[in-house]
Amino acid sequence: MTDSLLTVDQAAARLGTTARFPRRLIAERRIAFVRVGSHVRIKESALVAYIEGNTVQPIRRRSRLGRAA
């Protein structure tokens, strides 16, 4: 299986942000990236791992019986 290399603009589109956000992630070394000559690419799997690693799960609370919300 080959892992696609995404440009910064493509990664930003998948994240729903501007290109500045993935560039900042790269500069802060918060996401894995590949340098191809003078170009920077992000592996699709690295982007998925970043999203999964920063996904916050909802808190499940036990309901109080007999009380209204």
mmCIF file as Biopython writes it, N, C-alpha, C and O atoms, coordinates in Angstrom:
data_model
#
loop_
_atom_site.group_PDB
_atom_site.id
_atom_site.type_symbol
_atom_site.label_atom_id
_atom_site.label_alt_id
_atom_site.label_comp_id
_atom_site.label_asym_id
_atom_site.label_entity_id
_atom_site.label_seq_id
_atom_site.pdbx_PDB_ins_code
_atom_site.Cartn_x
_atom_site.Cartn_y
_atom_site.Cartn_z
_atom_site.occupancy
_atom_site.B_iso_or_equiv
_atom_site.auth_seq_id
_atom_site.auth_asym_id
_atom_site.pdbx_PDB_model_num
ATOM 1   N N  . MET A ? 1  ? 0.839   -1.176 0.000  1.0 0.0 1  A 1 
ATOM 2   C CA . MET A ? 1  ? 0.000   0.000  0.000  1.0 0.0 1  A 1 
ATOM 3   C C  . MET A ? 1  ? 0.886   1.243  0.000  1.0 0.0 1  A 1 
ATOM 4   O O  . MET A ? 1  ? 1.798   1.358  0.819  1.0 0.0 1  A 1 
ATOM 5   N N  . THR A ? 2  ? 0.623   2.157  -0.903 1.0 0.0 2  A 1 
ATOM 6   C CA . THR A ? 2  ? 1.401   3.390  -0.946 1.0 0.0 2  A 1 
ATOM 7   C C  . THR A ? 2  ? 0.658   4.478  -0.190 1.0 0.0 2  A 1 
ATOM 8   O O  . THR A ? 2  ? -0.570  4.557  -0.217 1.0 0.0 2  A 1 
ATOM 9   N N  . ASP A ? 3  ? 1.410   5.282  0.461  1.0 0.0 3  A 1 
ATOM 10  C CA . ASP A ? 3  ? 0.855   6.380  1.252  1.0 0.0 3  A 1 
ATOM 11  C C  . ASP A ? 3  ? 1.003   7.661  0.446  1.0 0.0 3  A 1 
ATOM 12  O O  . ASP A ? 3  ? 2.118   8.042  0.088  1.0 0.0 3  A 1 
ATOM 13  N N  . SER A ? 4  ? -0.094  8.320  0.162  1.0 0.0 4  A 1 
ATOM 14  C CA . SER A ? 4  ? -0.070  9.543  -0.644 1.0 0.0 4  A 1 
ATOM 15  C C  . SER A ? 4  ? 0.641   10.666 0.094  1.0 0.0 4  A 1 
ATOM 16  O O  . SER A ? 4  ? 0.519   10.803 1.311  1.0 0.0 4  A 1 
ATOM 17  N N  . LEU A ? 5  ? 1.380   11.461 -0.656 1.0 0.0 5  A 1 
ATOM 18  C CA . LEU A ? 5  ? 2.009   12.661 -0.113 1.0 0.0 5  A 1 
ATOM 19  C C  . LEU A ? 5  ? 1.127   13.854 -0.474 1.0 0.0 5  A 1 
ATOM 20  O O  . LEU A ? 5  ? 0.801   14.067 -1.642 1.0 0.0 5  A 1 
ATOM 21  N N  . LEU A ? 6  ? 0.751   14.615 0.526  1.0 0.0 6  A 1 
ATOM 22  C CA . LEU A ? 6  ? -0.118  15.765 0.332  1.0 0.0 6  A 1 
ATOM 23  C C  . LEU A ? 6  ? 0.683   17.051 0.403  1.0 0.0 6  A 1 
ATOM 24  O O  . LEU A ? 6  ? 1.628   17.163 1.185  1.0 0.0 6  A 1 
ATOM 25  N N  . THR A ? 7  ? 0.308   18.011 -0.406 1.0 0.0 7  A 1 
ATOM 26  C CA . THR A ? 7  ? 0.902   19.337 -0.287 1.0 0.0 7  A 1 
ATOM 27  C C  . THR A ? 7  ? 0.321   20.005 0.947  1.0 0.0 7  A 1 
ATOM 28  O O  . THR A ? 7  ? -0.652  19.521 1.526  1.0 0.0 7  A 1 
ATOM 29  N N  . VAL A ? 8  ? 0.910   21.101 1.340  1.0 0.0 8  A 1 
ATOM 30  C CA . VAL A ? 8  ? 0.400   21.848 2.489  1.0 0.0 8  A 1 
ATOM 31  C C  . VAL A ? 8  ? -1.025  22.323 2.216  1.0 0.0 8  A 1 
ATOM 32  O O  . VAL A ? 8  ? -1.875  22.289 3.106  1.0 0.0 8  A 1 
ATOM 33  N N  . ASP A ? 9  ? -1.282  22.761 1.000  1.0 0.0 9  A 1 
ATOM 34  C CA . ASP A ? 9  ? -2.628  23.215 0.653  1.0 0.0 9  A 1 
ATOM 35  C C  . ASP A ? 9  ? -3.643  22.075 0.699  1.0 0.0 9  A 1 
ATOM 36  O O  . ASP A ? 9  ? -4.770  22.275 1.153  1.0 0.0 9  A 1 
ATOM 37  N N  . GLN A ? 10 ? -3.263  20.888 0.239  1.0 0.0 10 A 1 
ATOM 38  C CA . GLN A ? 10 ? -4.162  19.743 0.292  1.0 0.0 10 A 1 
ATOM 39  C C  . GLN A ? 10 ? -4.431  19.324 1.737  1.0 0.0 10 A 1 
ATOM 40  O O  . GLN A ? 10 ? -5.563  18.994 2.089  1.0 0.0 10 A 1 
ATOM 41  N N  . ALA A ? 11 ? -3.394  19.337 2.570  1.0 0.0 11 A 1 
ATOM 42  C CA . ALA A ? 11 ? -3.571  19.005 3.986  1.0 0.0 11 A 1 
ATOM 43  C C  . ALA A ? 11 ? -4.480  20.019 4.662  1.0 0.0 11 A 1 
ATOM 44  O O  . ALA A ? 11 ? -5.322  19.653 5.482  1.0 0.0 11 A 1 
ATOM 45  N N  . ALA A ? 12 ? -4.316  21.289 4.322  1.0 0.0 12 A 1 
ATOM 46  C CA . ALA A ? 12 ? -5.159  22.331 4.891  1.0 0.0 12 A 1 
ATOM 47  C C  . ALA A ? 12 ? -6.615  22.131 4.477  1.0 0.0 12 A 1 
ATOM 48  O O  . ALA A ? 12 ? -7.522  22.321 5.286  1.0 0.0 12 A 1 
ATOM 49  N N  . ALA A ? 13 ? -6.836  21.756 3.241  1.0 0.0 13 A 1 
ATOM 50  C CA . ALA A ? 13 ? -8.205  21.523 2.765  1.0 0.0 13 A 1 
ATOM 51  C C  . ALA A ? 13 ? -8.843  20.361 3.519  1.0 0.0 13 A 1 
ATOM 52  O O  . ALA A ? 13 ? -10.025 20.419 3.860  1.0 0.0 13 A 1 
ATOM 53  N N  . ARG A ? 14 ? -8.075  19.312 3.781  1.0 0.0 14 A 1 
ATOM 54  C CA . ARG A ? 14 ? -8.621  18.169 4.525  1.0 0.0 14 A 1 
ATOM 55  C C  . ARG A ? 14 ? -8.911  18.518 5.972  1.0 0.0 14 A 1 
ATOM 56  O O  . ARG A ? 14 ? -9.836  17.975 6.575  1.0 0.0 14 A 1 
ATOM 57  N N  . LEU A ? 15 ? -8.121  19.422 6.528  1.0 0.0 15 A 1 
ATOM 58  C CA . LEU A ? 15 ? -8.353  19.858 7.905  1.0 0.0 15 A 1 
ATOM 59  C C  . LEU A ? 15 ? -9.412  20.952 7.991  1.0 0.0 15 A 1 
ATOM 60  O O  . LEU A ? 15 ? -9.927  21.240 9.072  1.0 0.0 15 A 1 
ATOM 61  N N  . GLY A ? 16 ? -9.731  21.552 6.865  1.0 0.0 16 A 1 
ATOM 62  C CA . GLY A ? 16 ? -10.702 22.649 6.860  1.0 0.0 16 A 1 
ATOM 63  C C  . GLY A ? 16 ? -10.117 23.937 7.402  1.0 0.0 16 A 1 
ATOM 64  O O  . GLY A ? 16 ? -10.819 24.729 8.032  1.0 0.0 16 A 1 
ATOM 65  N N  . THR A ? 17 ? -8.830  24.149 7.157  1.0 0.0 17 A 1 
ATOM 66  C CA . THR A ? 17 ? -8.141  25.340 7.659  1.0 0.0 17 A 1 
ATOM 67  C C  . THR A ? 17 ? -7.420  26.033 6.508  1.0 0.0 17 A 1 
ATOM 68  O O  . THR A ? 17 ? -7.482  25.591 5.361  1.0 0.0 17 A 1 
ATOM 69  N N  . THR A ? 18 ? -6.751  27.105 6.828  1.0 0.0 18 A 1 
ATOM 70  C CA . THR A ? 18 ? -5.890  27.756 5.842  1.0 0.0 18 A 1 
ATOM 71  C C  . THR A ? 18 ? -4.552  27.036 5.817  1.0 0.0 18 A 1 
ATOM 72  O O  . THR A ? 18 ? -4.286  26.210 6.690  1.0 0.0 18 A 1 
ATOM 73  N N  . ALA A ? 19 ? -3.715  27.326 4.851  1.0 0.0 19 A 1 
ATOM 74  C CA . ALA A ? 19 ? -2.399  26.687 4.727  1.0 0.0 19 A 1 
ATOM 75  C C  . ALA A ? 19 ? -1.484  27.065 5.889  1.0 0.0 19 A 1 
ATOM 76  O O  . ALA A ? 19 ? -0.513  26.362 6.170  1.0 0.0 19 A 1 
ATOM 77  N N  . ARG A ? 20 ? -1.784  28.148 6.551  1.0 0.0 20 A 1 
ATOM 78  C CA . ARG A ? 20 ? -0.943  28.598 7.659  1.0 0.0 20 A 1 
ATOM 79  C C  . ARG A ? 20 ? -0.915  27.577 8.810  1.0 0.0 20 A 1 
ATOM 80  O O  . ARG A ? 20 ? 0.117   27.392 9.455  1.0 0.0 20 A 1 
ATOM 81  N N  . PHE A ? 21 ? -2.059  26.917 9.061  1.0 0.0 21 A 1 
ATOM 82  C CA . PHE A ? 21 ? -2.125  25.974 10.178 1.0 0.0 21 A 1 
ATOM 83  C C  . PHE A ? 21 ? -1.201  24.770 9.985  1.0 0.0 21 A 1 
ATOM 84  O O  . PHE A ? 21 ? -0.398  24.490 10.875 1.0 0.0 21 A 1 
ATOM 85  N N  . PRO A ? 22 ? -1.277  24.034 8.847  1.0 0.0 22 A 1 
ATOM 86  C CA . PRO A ? 22 ? -0.321  22.927 8.689  1.0 0.0 22 A 1 
ATOM 87  C C  . PRO A ? 22 ? 1.136   23.387 8.636  1.0 0.0 22 A 1 
ATOM 88  O O  . PRO A ? 22 ? 2.029   22.664 9.077  1.0 0.0 22 A 1 
ATOM 89  N N  . ARG A ? 23 ? 1.378   24.576 8.104  1.0 0.0 23 A 1 
ATOM 90  C CA . ARG A ? 23 ? 2.755   25.099 8.103  1.0 0.0 23 A 1 
ATOM 91  C C  . ARG A ? 23 ? 3.248   25.311 9.537  1.0 0.0 23 A 1 
ATOM 92  O O  . ARG A ? 23 ? 4.412   25.054 9.844  1.0 0.0 23 A 1 
ATOM 93  N N  . ARG A ? 24 ? 2.359   25.778 10.403 1.0 0.0 24 A 1 
ATOM 94  C CA . ARG A ? 24 ? 2.729   25.964 11.805 1.0 0.0 24 A 1 
ATOM 95  C C  . ARG A ? 24 ? 2.974   24.620 12.484 1.0 0.0 24 A 1 
ATOM 96  O O  . ARG A ? 24 ? 3.905   24.481 13.277 1.0 0.0 24 A 1 
ATOM 97  N N  . LEU A ? 25 ? 2.125   23.616 12.168 1.0 0.0 25 A 1 
ATOM 98  C CA . LEU A ? 25 ? 2.344   22.273 12.720 1.0 0.0 25 A 1 
ATOM 99  C C  . LEU A ? 25 ? 3.713   21.743 12.316 1.0 0.0 25 A 1 
ATOM 100 O O  . LEU A ? 25 ? 4.413   21.131 13.123 1.0 0.0 25 A 1 
ATOM 101 N N  . ILE A ? 26 ? 4.085   21.977 11.078 1.0 0.0 26 A 1 
ATOM 102 C CA . ILE A ? 26 ? 5.392   21.528 10.575 1.0 0.0 26 A 1 
ATOM 103 C C  . ILE A ? 26 ? 6.518   22.283 11.280 1.0 0.0 26 A 1 
ATOM 104 O O  . ILE A ? 26 ? 7.492   21.674 11.722 1.0 0.0 26 A 1 
ATOM 105 N N  . ALA A ? 27 ? 6.389   23.589 11.386 1.0 0.0 27 A 1 
ATOM 106 C CA . ALA A ? 27 ? 7.431   24.407 12.023 1.0 0.0 27 A 1 
ATOM 107 C C  . ALA A ? 27 ? 7.630   24.027 13.483 1.0 0.0 27 A 1 
ATOM 108 O O  . ALA A ? 27 ? 8.752   24.053 13.990 1.0 0.0 27 A 1 
ATOM 109 N N  . GLU A ? 28 ? 6.538   23.673 14.159 1.0 0.0 28 A 1 
ATOM 110 C CA . GLU A ? 28 ? 6.610   23.292 15.571 1.0 0.0 28 A 1 
ATOM 111 C C  . GLU A ? 28 ? 6.890   21.809 15.759 1.0 0.0 28 A 1 
ATOM 112 O O  . GLU A ? 28 ? 6.928   21.322 16.889 1.0 0.0 28 A 1 
ATOM 113 N N  . ARG A ? 29 ? 7.086   21.082 14.651 1.0 0.0 29 A 1 
ATOM 114 C CA . ARG A ? 29 ? 7.359   19.635 14.658 1.0 0.0 29 A 1 
ATOM 115 C C  . ARG A ? 29 ? 6.256   18.856 15.372 1.0 0.0 29 A 1 
ATOM 116 O O  . ARG A ? 29 ? 6.529   17.891 16.085 1.0 0.0 29 A 1 
ATOM 117 N N  . ARG A ? 30 ? 4.993   19.290 15.171 1.0 0.0 30 A 1 
ATOM 118 C CA . ARG A ? 30 ? 3.855   18.619 15.794 1.0 0.0 30 A 1 
ATOM 119 C C  . ARG A ? 30 ? 3.220   17.594 14.862 1.0 0.0 30 A 1 
ATOM 120 O O  . ARG A ? 30 ? 2.310   16.871 15.266 1.0 0.0 30 A 1 
ATOM 121 N N  . ILE A ? 31 ? 3.695   17.526 13.612 1.0 0.0 31 A 1 
ATOM 122 C CA . ILE A ? 31 ? 3.224   16.549 12.652 1.0 0.0 31 A 1 
ATOM 123 C C  . ILE A ? 31 ? 4.422   16.075 11.834 1.0 0.0 31 A 1 
ATOM 124 O O  . ILE A ? 31 ? 5.330   16.848 11.528 1.0 0.0 31 A 1 
ATOM 125 N N  . ALA A ? 32 ? 4.407   14.790 11.486 1.0 0.0 32 A 1 
ATOM 126 C CA . ALA A ? 32 ? 5.497   14.241 10.663 1.0 0.0 32 A 1 
ATOM 127 C C  . ALA A ? 32 ? 5.357   14.763 9.241  1.0 0.0 32 A 1 
ATOM 128 O O  . ALA A ? 32 ? 4.248   14.910 8.728  1.0 0.0 32 A 1 
ATOM 129 N N  . PHE A ? 33 ? 6.497   15.043 8.607  1.0 0.0 33 A 1 
ATOM 130 C CA . PHE A ? 33 ? 6.470   15.546 7.242  1.0 0.0 33 A 1 
ATOM 131 C C  . PHE A ? 33 ? 7.669   15.023 6.476  1.0 0.0 33 A 1 
ATOM 132 O O  . PHE A ? 33 ? 8.623   14.509 7.058  1.0 0.0 33 A 1 
ATOM 133 N N  . VAL A ? 34 ? 7.603   15.165 5.159  1.0 0.0 34 A 1 
ATOM 134 C CA . VAL A ? 34 ? 8.659   14.705 4.262  1.0 0.0 34 A 1 
ATOM 135 C C  . VAL A ? 34 ? 9.165   15.905 3.485  1.0 0.0 34 A 1 
ATOM 136 O O  . VAL A ? 34 ? 8.376   16.705 2.983  1.0 0.0 34 A 1 
ATOM 137 N N  . ARG A ? 35 ? 10.472  16.030 3.387  1.0 0.0 35 A 1 
ATOM 138 C CA . ARG A ? 35 ? 11.055  17.097 2.596  1.0 0.0 35 A 1 
ATOM 139 C C  . ARG A ? 35 ? 11.488  16.499 1.258  1.0 0.0 35 A 1 
ATOM 140 O O  . ARG A ? 35 ? 12.308  15.583 1.212  1.0 0.0 35 A 1 
ATOM 141 N N  . VAL A ? 36 ? 10.928  17.026 0.177  1.0 0.0 36 A 1 
ATOM 142 C CA . VAL A ? 36 ? 11.254  16.580 -1.175 1.0 0.0 36 A 1 
ATOM 143 C C  . VAL A ? 36 ? 11.933  17.765 -1.855 1.0 0.0 36 A 1 
ATOM 144 O O  . VAL A ? 36 ? 11.272  18.642 -2.411 1.0 0.0 36 A 1 
ATOM 145 N N  . GLY A ? 37 ? 13.254  17.774 -1.803 1.0 0.0 37 A 1 
ATOM 146 C CA . GLY A ? 37 ? 13.992  18.933 -2.289 1.0 0.0 37 A 1 
ATOM 147 C C  . GLY A ? 37 ? 13.664  20.117 -1.392 1.0 0.0 37 A 1 
ATOM 148 O O  . GLY A ? 37 ? 13.872  20.066 -0.180 1.0 0.0 37 A 1 
ATOM 149 N N  . SER A ? 38 ? 13.154  21.176 -1.993 1.0 0.0 38 A 1 
ATOM 150 C CA . SER A ? 38 ? 12.776  22.349 -1.205 1.0 0.0 38 A 1 
ATOM 151 C C  . SER A ? 38 ? 11.294  22.338 -0.848 1.0 0.0 38 A 1 
ATOM 152 O O  . SER A ? 38 ? 10.797  23.271 -0.218 1.0 0.0 38 A 1 
ATOM 153 N N  . HIS A ? 39 ? 10.588  21.279 -1.251 1.0 0.0 39 A 1 
ATOM 154 C CA . HIS A ? 39 ? 9.154   21.182 -0.991 1.0 0.0 39 A 1 
ATOM 155 C C  . HIS A ? 39 ? 8.884   20.360 0.253  1.0 0.0 39 A 1 
ATOM 156 O O  . HIS A ? 39 ? 9.667   19.479 0.610  1.0 0.0 39 A 1 
ATOM 157 N N  . VAL A ? 40 ? 7.781   20.649 0.905  1.0 0.0 40 A 1 
ATOM 158 C CA . VAL A ? 40 ? 7.377   19.915 2.091  1.0 0.0 40 A 1 
ATOM 159 C C  . VAL A ? 40 ? 6.080   19.184 1.769  1.0 0.0 40 A 1 
ATOM 160 O O  . VAL A ? 40 ? 5.153   19.765 1.206  1.0 0.0 40 A 1 
ATOM 161 N N  . ARG A ? 41 ? 6.023   17.911 2.129  1.0 0.0 41 A 1 
ATOM 162 C CA . ARG A ? 41 ? 4.833   17.100 1.915  1.0 0.0 41 A 1 
ATOM 163 C C  . ARG A ? 41 ? 4.478   16.415 3.221  1.0 0.0 41 A 1 
ATOM 164 O O  . ARG A ? 41 ? 5.340   16.140 4.055  1.0 0.0 41 A 1 
ATOM 165 N N  . ILE A ? 42 ? 3.190   16.144 3.381  1.0 0.0 42 A 1 
ATOM 166 C CA . ILE A ? 42 ? 2.693   15.456 4.572  1.0 0.0 42 A 1 
ATOM 167 C C  . ILE A ? 42 ? 2.078   14.141 4.120  1.0 0.0 42 A 1 
ATOM 168 O O  . ILE A ? 42 ? 1.213   14.121 3.243  1.0 0.0 42 A 1 
ATOM 169 N N  . LYS A ? 43 ? 2.525   13.042 4.719  1.0 0.0 43 A 1 
ATOM 170 C CA . LYS A ? 43 ? 1.940   11.751 4.382  1.0 0.0 43 A 1 
ATOM 171 C C  . LYS A ? 43 ? 0.490   11.726 4.855  1.0 0.0 43 A 1 
ATOM 172 O O  . LYS A ? 43 ? 0.153   12.244 5.920  1.0 0.0 43 A 1 
ATOM 173 N N  . GLU A ? 44 ? -0.345  11.118 4.044  1.0 0.0 44 A 1 
ATOM 174 C CA . GLU A ? 44 ? -1.763  11.028 4.393  1.0 0.0 44 A 1 
ATOM 175 C C  . GLU A ? 44 ? -1.945  10.310 5.731  1.0 0.0 44 A 1 
ATOM 176 O O  . GLU A ? 44 ? -2.800  10.693 6.530  1.0 0.0 44 A 1 
ATOM 177 N N  . SER A ? 45 ? -1.148  9.278  5.976  1.0 0.0 45 A 1 
ATOM 178 C CA . SER A ? 45 ? -1.253  8.544  7.243  1.0 0.0 45 A 1 
ATOM 179 C C  . SER A ? 45 ? -0.845  9.417  8.432  1.0 0.0 45 A 1 
ATOM 180 O O  . SER A ? 45 ? -1.397  9.270  9.522  1.0 0.0 45 A 1 
ATOM 181 N N  . ALA A ? 46 ? 0.116   10.324 8.233  1.0 0.0 46 A 1 
ATOM 182 C CA . ALA A ? 46 ? 0.531   11.227 9.309  1.0 0.0 46 A 1 
ATOM 183 C C  . ALA A ? 46 ? -0.588  12.206 9.637  1.0 0.0 46 A 1 
ATOM 184 O O  . ALA A ? 46 ? -0.792  12.558 10.799 1.0 0.0 46 A 1 
ATOM 185 N N  . LEU A ? 47 ? -1.312  12.643 8.609  1.0 0.0 47 A 1 
ATOM 186 C CA . LEU A ? 47 ? -2.429  13.560 8.830  1.0 0.0 47 A 1 
ATOM 187 C C  . LEU A ? 47 ? -3.554  12.849 9.576  1.0 0.0 47 A 1 
ATOM 188 O O  . LEU A ? 47 ? -4.150  13.413 10.494 1.0 0.0 47 A 1 
ATOM 189 N N  . VAL A ? 48 ? -3.840  11.614 9.182  1.0 0.0 48 A 1 
ATOM 190 C CA . VAL A ? 48 ? -4.874  10.826 9.874  1.0 0.0 48 A 1 
ATOM 191 C C  . VAL A ? 48 ? -4.469  10.589 11.325 1.0 0.0 48 A 1 
ATOM 192 O O  . VAL A ? 48 ? -5.301  10.708 12.225 1.0 0.0 48 A 1 
ATOM 193 N N  . ALA A ? 49 ? -3.199  10.254 11.565 1.0 0.0 49 A 1 
ATOM 194 C CA . ALA A ? 49 ? -2.707  10.032 12.926 1.0 0.0 49 A 1 
ATOM 195 C C  . ALA A ? 49 ? -2.812  11.302 13.759 1.0 0.0 49 A 1 
ATOM 196 O O  . ALA A ? 49 ? -3.158  11.242 14.939 1.0 0.0 49 A 1 
ATOM 197 N N  . TYR A ? 50 ? -2.515  12.457 13.155 1.0 0.0 50 A 1 
ATOM 198 C CA . TYR A ? 50 ? -2.629  13.726 13.872 1.0 0.0 50 A 1 
ATOM 199 C C  . TYR A ? 50 ? -4.080  13.978 14.279 1.0 0.0 50 A 1 
ATOM 200 O O  . TYR A ? 50 ? -4.357  14.374 15.412 1.0 0.0 50 A 1 
ATOM 201 N N  . ILE A ? 51 ? -4.999  13.746 13.344 1.0 0.0 51 A 1 
ATOM 202 C CA . ILE A ? 51 ? -6.421  13.963 13.626 1.0 0.0 51 A 1 
ATOM 203 C C  . ILE A ? 51 ? -6.893  13.019 14.734 1.0 0.0 51 A 1 
ATOM 204 O O  . ILE A ? 51 ? -7.570  13.446 15.670 1.0 0.0 51 A 1 
ATOM 205 N N  . GLU A ? 52 ? -6.539  11.750 14.626 1.0 0.0 52 A 1 
ATOM 206 C CA . GLU A ? 52 ? -6.951  10.774 15.644 1.0 0.0 52 A 1 
ATOM 207 C C  . GLU A ? 52 ? -6.331  11.087 17.003 1.0 0.0 52 A 1 
ATOM 208 O O  . GLU A ? 52 ? -6.982  10.930 18.036 1.0 0.0 52 A 1 
ATOM 209 N N  . GLY A ? 53 ? -5.097  11.519 17.004 1.0 0.0 53 A 1 
ATOM 210 C CA . GLY A ? 53 ? -4.414  11.841 18.257 1.0 0.0 53 A 1 
ATOM 211 C C  . GLY A ? 53 ? -4.940  13.080 18.946 1.0 0.0 53 A 1 
ATOM 212 O O  . GLY A ? 53 ? -4.737  13.259 20.147 1.0 0.0 53 A 1 
ATOM 213 N N  . ASN A ? 54 ? -5.613  13.936 18.201 1.0 0.0 54 A 1 
ATOM 214 C CA . ASN A ? 54 ? -6.138  15.170 18.777 1.0 0.0 54 A 1 
ATOM 215 C C  . ASN A ? 54 ? -7.654  15.190 18.850 1.0 0.0 54 A 1 
ATOM 216 O O  . ASN A ? 54 ? -8.254  16.239 19.086 1.0 0.0 54 A 1 
ATOM 217 N N  . THR A ? 55 ? -8.274  14.041 18.650 1.0 0.0 55 A 1 
ATOM 218 C CA . THR A ? 55 ? -9.721  13.944 18.766 1.0 0.0 55 A 1 
ATOM 219 C C  . THR A ? 55 ? -10.086 13.786 20.227 1.0 0.0 55 A 1 
ATOM 220 O O  . THR A ? 55 ? -9.549  12.921 20.918 1.0 0.0 55 A 1 
ATOM 221 N N  . VAL A ? 56 ? -10.987 14.610 20.692 1.0 0.0 56 A 1 
ATOM 222 C CA . VAL A ? 56 ? -11.426 14.579 22.087 1.0 0.0 56 A 1 
ATOM 223 C C  . VAL A ? 56 ? -12.751 13.833 22.145 1.0 0.0 56 A 1 
ATOM 224 O O  . VAL A ? 56 ? -13.713 14.187 21.463 1.0 0.0 56 A 1 
ATOM 225 N N  . GLN A ? 57 ? -12.782 12.803 22.963 1.0 0.0 57 A 1 
ATOM 226 C CA . GLN A ? 57 ? -13.987 12.004 23.120 1.0 0.0 57 A 1 
ATOM 227 C C  . GLN A ? 57 ? -14.932 12.677 24.113 1.0 0.0 57 A 1 
ATOM 228 O O  . GLN A ? 57 ? -14.481 13.313 25.065 1.0 0.0 57 A 1 
ATOM 229 N N  . PRO A ? 58 ? -16.243 12.539 23.896 1.0 0.0 58 A 1 
ATOM 230 C CA . PRO A ? 58 ? -17.195 13.159 24.815 1.0 0.0 58 A 1 
ATOM 231 C C  . PRO A ? 58 ? -17.191 12.450 26.164 1.0 0.0 58 A 1 
ATOM 232 O O  . PRO A ? 58 ? -16.865 11.266 26.258 1.0 0.0 58 A 1 
ATOM 233 N N  . ILE A ? 59 ? -17.552 13.177 27.184 1.0 0.0 59 A 1 
ATOM 234 C CA . ILE A ? 59 ? -17.653 12.623 28.530 1.0 0.0 59 A 1 
ATOM 235 C C  . ILE A ? 59 ? -19.027 11.980 28.659 1.0 0.0 59 A 1 
ATOM 236 O O  . ILE A ? 59 ? -20.048 12.576 28.315 1.0 0.0 59 A 1 
ATOM 237 N N  . ARG A ? 60 ? -19.026 10.778 29.152 1.0 0.0 60 A 1 
ATOM 238 C CA . ARG A ? 60 ? -20.303 10.088 29.366 1.0 0.0 60 A 1 
ATOM 239 C C  . ARG A ? 60 ? -20.642 10.219 30.844 1.0 0.0 60 A 1 
ATOM 240 O O  . ARG A ? 60 ? -19.899 9.767  31.715 1.0 0.0 60 A 1 
ATOM 241 N N  . ARG A ? 61 ? -21.758 10.835 31.096 1.0 0.0 61 A 1 
ATOM 242 C CA . ARG A ? 61 ? -22.196 11.025 32.477 1.0 0.0 61 A 1 
ATOM 243 C C  . ARG A ? 61 ? -23.362 10.104 32.769 1.0 0.0 61 A 1 
ATOM 244 O O  . ARG A ? 61 ? -24.195 9.829  31.905 1.0 0.0 61 A 1 
ATOM 245 N N  . ARG A ? 62 ? -23.403 9.643  33.977 1.0 0.0 62 A 1 
ATOM 246 C CA . ARG A ? 62 ? -24.554 8.842  34.379 1.0 0.0 62 A 1 
ATOM 247 C C  . ARG A ? 62 ? -25.700 9.789  34.682 1.0 0.0 62 A 1 
ATOM 248 O O  . ARG A ? 62 ? -25.532 10.815 35.342 1.0 0.0 62 A 1 
ATOM 249 N N  . SER A ? 63 ? -26.850 9.423  34.188 1.0 0.0 63 A 1 
ATOM 250 C CA . SER A ? 63 ? -28.008 10.287 34.440 1.0 0.0 63 A 1 
ATOM 251 C C  . SER A ? 63 ? -28.472 10.113 35.875 1.0 0.0 63 A 1 
ATOM 252 O O  . SER A ? 63 ? -28.360 9.035  36.459 1.0 0.0 63 A 1 
ATOM 253 N N  . ARG A ? 64 ? -28.984 11.176 36.417 1.0 0.0 64 A 1 
ATOM 254 C CA . ARG A ? 64 ? -29.541 11.134 37.769 1.0 0.0 64 A 1 
ATOM 255 C C  . ARG A ? 64 ? -31.005 10.759 37.643 1.0 0.0 64 A 1 
ATOM 256 O O  . ARG A ? 64 ? -31.786 11.474 37.014 1.0 0.0 64 A 1 
ATOM 257 N N  . LEU A ? 65 ? -31.363 9.664  38.227 1.0 0.0 65 A 1 
ATOM 258 C CA . LEU A ? 65 ? -32.735 9.195  38.109 1.0 0.0 65 A 1 
ATOM 259 C C  . LEU A ? 65 ? -33.695 10.123 38.837 1.0 0.0 65 A 1 
ATOM 260 O O  . LEU A ? 65 ? -33.429 10.577 39.949 1.0 0.0 65 A 1 
ATOM 261 N N  . GLY A ? 66 ? -34.806 10.390 38.188 1.0 0.0 66 A 1 
ATOM 262 C CA . GLY A ? 66 ? -35.831 11.190 38.823 1.0 0.0 66 A 1 
ATOM 263 C C  . GLY A ? 66 ? -35.643 12.677 38.744 1.0 0.0 66 A 1 
ATOM 264 O O  . GLY A ? 66 ? -36.448 13.426 39.297 1.0 0.0 66 A 1 
ATOM 265 N N  . ARG A ? 67 ? -34.611 13.129 38.079 1.0 0.0 67 A 1 
ATOM 266 C CA . ARG A ? 67 ? -34.380 14.562 37.952 1.0 0.0 67 A 1 
ATOM 267 C C  . ARG A ? 67 ? -34.469 14.990 36.489 1.0 0.0 67 A 1 
ATOM 268 O O  . ARG A ? 67 ? -34.019 14.287 35.584 1.0 0.0 67 A 1 
ATOM 269 N N  . ALA A ? 68 ? -35.039 16.113 36.297 1.0 0.0 68 A 1 
ATOM 270 C CA . ALA A ? 68 ? -35.147 16.663 34.949 1.0 0.0 68 A 1 
ATOM 271 C C  . ALA A ? 68 ? -33.844 17.330 34.572 1.0 0.0 68 A 1 
ATOM 272 O O  . ALA A ? 68 ? -33.068 17.722 35.443 1.0 0.0 68 A 1 
ATOM 273 N N  . ALA A ? 69 ? -33.601 17.459 33.308 1.0 0.0 69 A 1 
ATOM 274 C CA . ALA A ? 69 ? -32.392 18.102 32.818 1.0 0.0 69 A 1 
ATOM 275 C C  . ALA A ? 69 ? -32.488 19.543 33.102 1.0 0.0 69 A 1 
ATOM 276 O O  . ALA A ? 69 ? -31.572 20.299 32.776 1.0 0.0 69 A 1 
#
